[in-house]
Amino acid sequence: MPVVRHRAVPDREQRVLGQLFGQGIVGLVTLYGGANSHMAIRAAEFGLPAAIGIGEQRYRELAQARVLELSPANGILRVVR
């Protein structure tokens, strides 16, 4: 599972995210979903950058990475390493 590199998450917020998602995350990338999906809503609720429903081919490419850069505001979703 790749790591999304985007921003530092305050400790309190990281604890809540850890409880919800089971590990420290700073962004979400999903194979399926859309703007009104559960994960899109949760990402917005916690101020997490997200790429929801990116499709099978792109998801497979990104799943091979260790670190991703995700900046929805700038239209960036790329492999860092």
SEFI-834649 format. One record per residue: residue in three letters; residue number from 0; x, y, z of N, C-alpha, C, O, CB in turn. Coordinates in steps of 0.1 Angstrom, whole numbers, plus 5000, padded with zeros to 4 digits. Glycine has a CB too. Example, Ala and Ser with C-alpha at 12.3 -4.5 7.8 and 13.67 -1.06 7.14 Angstrom:
<rs>
vodren midren n.px n.py n.pz ca.px ca.py ca.pz c.px c.py c.pz o.px o.py o.pz cb.px cb.py cb.pz
ALA 0 5132 4943 5078 5123 4955 5078 5132 4967 5078 5142 4967 5085 5113 4955 5090
SER 1 5128 4978 5071 5137 4989 5071 5129 5000 5079 5134 5011 5080 5141 4994 5057
</rs>
This chain:
<rs>
vodren midren n.px n.py n.pz ca.px ca.py ca.pz c.px c.py c.pz o.px o.py o.pz cb.px cb.py cb.pz
MET 0 5008 4988 5000 5000 5000 5000 5009 5012 5000 5017 5014 5009 4990 5000 5012
PRO 1 5007 5021 4990 5016 5033 4990 5012 5043 5001 5001 5043 5006 5014 5040 4976
VAL 2 5021 5052 5004 5019 5062 5014 5017 5075 5006 5024 5078 4996 5032 5064 5023
VAL 3 5007 5083 5010 5004 5095 5003 5011 5106 5011 5010 5108 5023 4989 5098 5002
ARG 4 5020 5114 5004 5027 5125 5010 5021 5138 5007 5020 5142 4995 5042 5124 5006
HIS 5 5016 5145 5017 5009 5157 5014 5012 5168 5025 5016 5179 5022 4994 5155 5012
ARG 6 5009 5165 5037 5009 5175 5048 5011 5168 5061 5009 5156 5063 4997 5184 5048
ALA 7 5015 5176 5071 5016 5171 5085 5002 5171 5091 4994 5181 5088 5026 5179 5093
VAL 8 4999 5161 5098 4985 5160 5104 4987 5162 5119 4995 5154 5125 4978 5147 5101
PRO 9 4980 5171 5126 4981 5173 5140 4979 5160 5148 4971 5151 5143 4972 5184 5145
ASP 10 4986 5158 5159 4985 5146 5167 4971 5142 5170 4967 5130 5168 4993 5148 5180
ARG 11 4962 5151 5175 4949 5148 5178 4941 5142 5166 4934 5132 5167 4941 5160 5184
GLU 12 4943 5149 5155 4936 5145 5143 4941 5131 5138 4933 5123 5134 4938 5155 5132
GLN 13 4954 5129 5140 4960 5116 5136 4955 5105 5144 4952 5094 5139 4975 5117 5137
ARG 14 4952 5107 5157 4947 5097 5166 4933 5093 5161 4929 5081 5161 4946 5102 5181
VAL 15 4925 5103 5158 4911 5100 5153 4911 5093 5140 4904 5083 5138 4903 5114 5151
LEU 16 4920 5097 5131 4921 5090 5118 4926 5076 5120 4921 5067 5113 4931 5097 5109
GLY 17 4935 5074 5129 4940 5060 5132 4929 5051 5137 4928 5039 5134 4951 5061 5143
GLN 18 4920 5057 5146 4909 5049 5151 4899 5046 5139 4893 5035 5139 4901 5057 5162
LEU 19 4897 5055 5130 4888 5053 5119 4893 5044 5109 4886 5035 5104 4884 5066 5113
PHE 20 4906 5046 5105 4911 5039 5093 4922 5028 5097 4926 5021 5088 4917 5049 5084
GLY 21 4926 5028 5110 4935 5017 5114 4950 5020 5112 4958 5012 5117 4932 5005 5107
GLN 22 4954 5031 5106 4968 5035 5104 4969 5049 5101 4959 5056 5098 4975 5026 5093
GLY 23 4981 5055 5103 4983 5069 5101 4982 5072 5086 4991 5067 5078 4996 5073 5106
ILE 24 4973 5080 5082 4972 5084 5068 4971 5099 5066 4967 5105 5076 4959 5077 5061
VAL 25 4974 5104 5055 4973 5118 5052 4965 5121 5039 4964 5132 5035 4986 5125 5052
GLY 26 4960 5110 5033 4952 5112 5021 4946 5098 5017 4950 5088 5022 4960 5117 5009
LEU 27 4936 5099 5008 4929 5087 5004 4929 5086 4988 4927 5096 4981 4915 5087 5009
VAL 28 4931 5074 4984 4930 5071 4969 4922 5058 4969 4925 5048 4975 4944 5069 4962
THR 29 4911 5059 4961 4902 5047 4961 4900 5043 4946 4900 5051 4937 4889 5050 4967
LEU 30 4898 5030 4944 4895 5025 4931 4881 5029 4927 4879 5033 4915 4896 5009 4931
TYR 31 4871 5027 4935 4857 5030 4932 4852 5042 4940 4858 5045 4951 4848 5017 4935
GLY 32 4841 5047 4936 4835 5058 4944 4833 5070 4936 4837 5071 4924 4843 5061 4956
GLY 33 4827 5080 4942 4824 5093 4935 4823 5104 4946 4826 5102 4958 4811 5092 4927
ALA 34 4819 5115 4941 4818 5127 4950 4809 5125 4962 4812 5131 4973 4813 5139 4942
ASN 35 4799 5117 4961 4790 5115 4972 4792 5101 4979 4784 5097 4987 4776 5115 4967
SER 36 4803 5095 4977 4806 5082 4983 4810 5084 4998 4814 5095 5002 4817 5074 4976
HIS 37 4809 5073 5005 4812 5074 5019 4827 5079 5021 4829 5087 5030 4811 5060 5026
MET 38 4836 5074 5014 4850 5078 5016 4852 5092 5012 4860 5099 5018 4859 5069 5008
ALA 39 4846 5097 5002 4847 5112 4998 4842 5120 5010 4848 5131 5013 4839 5114 4985
ILE 40 4831 5116 5015 4825 5124 5027 4834 5124 5039 4836 5134 5045 4811 5118 5030
ARG 41 4840 5112 5042 4849 5111 5053 4861 5119 5051 4866 5126 5060 4852 5096 5056
ALA 42 4867 5119 5039 4879 5126 5036 4876 5141 5037 4884 5148 5043 4884 5123 5021
ALA 43 4865 5146 5032 4861 5160 5034 4859 5164 5049 4864 5174 5053 4849 5163 5026
GLU 44 4853 5155 5056 4851 5157 5070 4864 5160 5078 4864 5168 5087 4843 5145 5076
PHE 45 4874 5152 5074 4887 5153 5081 4897 5162 5074 4909 5163 5078 4893 5140 5083
GLY 46 4893 5168 5063 4902 5177 5056 4913 5169 5049 4924 5175 5047 4908 5187 5065
LEU 47 4911 5157 5045 4921 5149 5038 4920 5151 5023 4909 5151 5018 4919 5134 5042
PRO 48 4931 5152 5017 4931 5152 5002 4927 5138 4997 4930 5128 5003 4944 5156 4996
ALA 49 4919 5137 4987 4914 5124 4982 4913 5124 4967 4909 5134 4960 4901 5121 4989
ALA 50 4916 5113 4961 4913 5109 4947 4903 5097 4948 4908 5086 4950 4926 5107 4939
ILE 51 4891 5100 4946 4881 5089 4948 4876 5084 4934 4873 5092 4925 4868 5095 4955
GLY 52 4876 5071 4933 4871 5064 4921 4880 5067 4909 4876 5071 4898 4858 5069 4917
ILE 53 4893 5064 4910 4903 5067 4899 4903 5057 4888 4910 5059 4878 4917 5068 4905
GLY 54 4896 5045 4890 4896 5035 4879 4907 5024 4881 4917 5027 4888 4898 5041 4866
GLU 55 4904 5013 4875 4913 5001 4877 4927 5003 4872 4936 5000 4879 4907 4989 4870
GLN 56 4929 5008 4860 4942 5009 4854 4951 5018 4863 4962 5015 4867 4941 5014 4840
ARG 57 4946 5030 4866 4954 5040 4873 4956 5035 4887 4967 5037 4893 4947 5054 4874
TYR 58 4946 5029 4893 4948 5023 4907 4959 5013 4907 4967 5013 4916 4935 5018 4912
ARG 59 4959 5004 4898 4969 4993 4897 4983 5000 4896 4993 4995 4902 4967 4984 4885
GLU 60 4985 5010 4888 4997 5017 4886 5002 5023 4899 5014 5021 4903 4996 5028 4875
LEU 61 4993 5029 4906 4996 5036 4919 4999 5026 4930 5006 5029 4939 4986 5046 4923
ALA 62 4992 5015 4930 4993 5005 4941 5007 4999 4941 5011 4993 4952 4983 4994 4938
GLN 63 5015 5000 4931 5029 4995 4931 5039 5005 4937 5050 5001 4940 5033 4992 4916
ALA 64 5035 5017 4940 5043 5027 4945 5045 5026 4961 5036 5020 4967 5038 5041 4942
ARG 65 5055 5032 4966 5057 5033 4980 5052 5047 4985 5046 5047 4996 5072 5031 4984
VAL 66 5054 5057 4977 5050 5071 4981 5044 5078 4970 5049 5077 4958 5063 5079 4986
LEU 67 5032 5084 4973 5025 5092 4962 5024 5106 4966 5025 5110 4978 5011 5086 4961
GLU 68 5023 5115 4956 5020 5129 4959 5006 5131 4954 5002 5128 4943 5030 5139 4951
LEU 69 4998 5137 4963 4984 5139 4960 4980 5153 4964 4981 5157 4976 4975 5129 4968
SER 70 4976 5161 4954 4972 5175 4956 4960 5177 4947 4962 5182 4936 4984 5185 4953
PRO 71 4948 5174 4952 4936 5176 4943 4934 5190 4938 4930 5192 4927 4924 5172 4951
ALA 72 4938 5200 4947 4936 5214 4943 4944 5217 4930 4941 5226 4922 4940 5223 4954
ASN 73 4956 5210 4929 4965 5213 4917 4964 5202 4907 4971 5202 4897 4979 5214 4922
GLY 74 4955 5192 4909 4953 5182 4899 4965 5172 4898 4968 5167 4888 4950 5188 4885
ILE 75 4971 5170 4910 4983 5162 4910 4980 5149 4917 4976 5149 4929 4995 5169 4917
LEU 76 4983 5138 4911 4983 5124 4917 4994 5117 4910 4993 5112 4898 4969 5117 4916
ARG 77 5006 5116 4916 5018 5110 4909 5026 5101 4919 5025 5103 4931 5026 5121 4903
VAL 78 5033 5092 4913 5043 5084 4921 5055 5092 4924 5061 5098 4915 5046 5071 4913
VAL 79 5059 5092 4937 5071 5098 4941 5083 5088 4941 5094 5090 4936 5070 5105 4955
ARG 80 5079 5076 4946 5089 5065 4946 5081 5052 4948 5087 5041 4948 5100 5066 4956
</rs>
